[in-house]
Amino acid sequence: MTAKELLLQEAPRWSEDDAEIALRAVQHAHAGDSADEWGNLSKVHEVAFGETMRRLGEEERAAGQKPW
């Protein structure tokens, strides 16, 4: 069964929110690296993720655990 056939089989059970998520995912995949109305958030995500992991490591060390 092709991916398209599987999609058609699953779609009738989806909520409107599920369908919107799937549609946005496909549109995003076809848009390439172009920014949307929010702009390109990849750098913001990268910095925020790094900061979160750094703070998590500090909290684990403070609790006497080895950071992962």
C-alpha positions in Angstrom: 0.0 0.0 0.0 1.4 3.4 -0.9 1.7 6.3 1.5 -1.0 8.1 -0.3 -3.4 5.2 0.1 -2.6 4.9 3.8 -3.2 8.6 4.2 -6.6 8.3 2.5 -7.4 5.3 4.8 -6.5 7.1 8.0 -7.8 10.6 7.2 -11.5 10.0 7.8 -10.8 9.3 11.5 -8.8 12.4 12.0 -10.1 15.4 13.9 -10.0 18.8 12.2 -7.0 19.6 14.3 -5.2 16.5 13.1 -5.9 17.4 9.5 -4.6 21.0 10.0 -1.4 19.6 11.5 -0.9 17.3 8.6 -1.6 20.0 6.1 0.8 22.4 7.8 3.5 19.7 7.8 3.2 19.1 4.1 3.1 22.8 3.3 6.2 23.3 5.5 8.0 20.5 3.7 7.3 22.0 0.3 8.3 25.5 1.5 11.9 24.6 2.1 13.8 26.9 4.4 11.6 29.9 3.7 10.3 31.7 6.7 6.6 31.7 7.6 4.7 34.6 9.2 6.8 34.1 12.4 10.1 34.3 10.6 12.8 31.6 10.7 12.7 30.3 14.3 15.4 27.6 13.8 18.1 29.8 15.5 15.8 30.7 18.4 15.0 27.0 18.8 18.7 26.1 18.8 19.6 28.7 21.4 16.6 27.9 23.6 17.3 24.1 23.5 21.0 24.7 24.4 20.1 26.9 27.3 17.5 24.4 28.6 20.0 21.6 28.4 22.6 23.7 30.2 20.2 24.6 33.0 19.1 20.9 33.3 22.8 19.9 33.7 23.3 22.5 36.4 20.2 21.3 38.3 21.4 17.7 38.0 24.8 18.6 39.3 23.3 20.6 42.2 21.2 17.5 43.1 24.3 15.4 43.2 23.6 13.6 39.9 25.8 13.1 36.9 24.3 15.2 33.9 23.5 13.1 30.9 
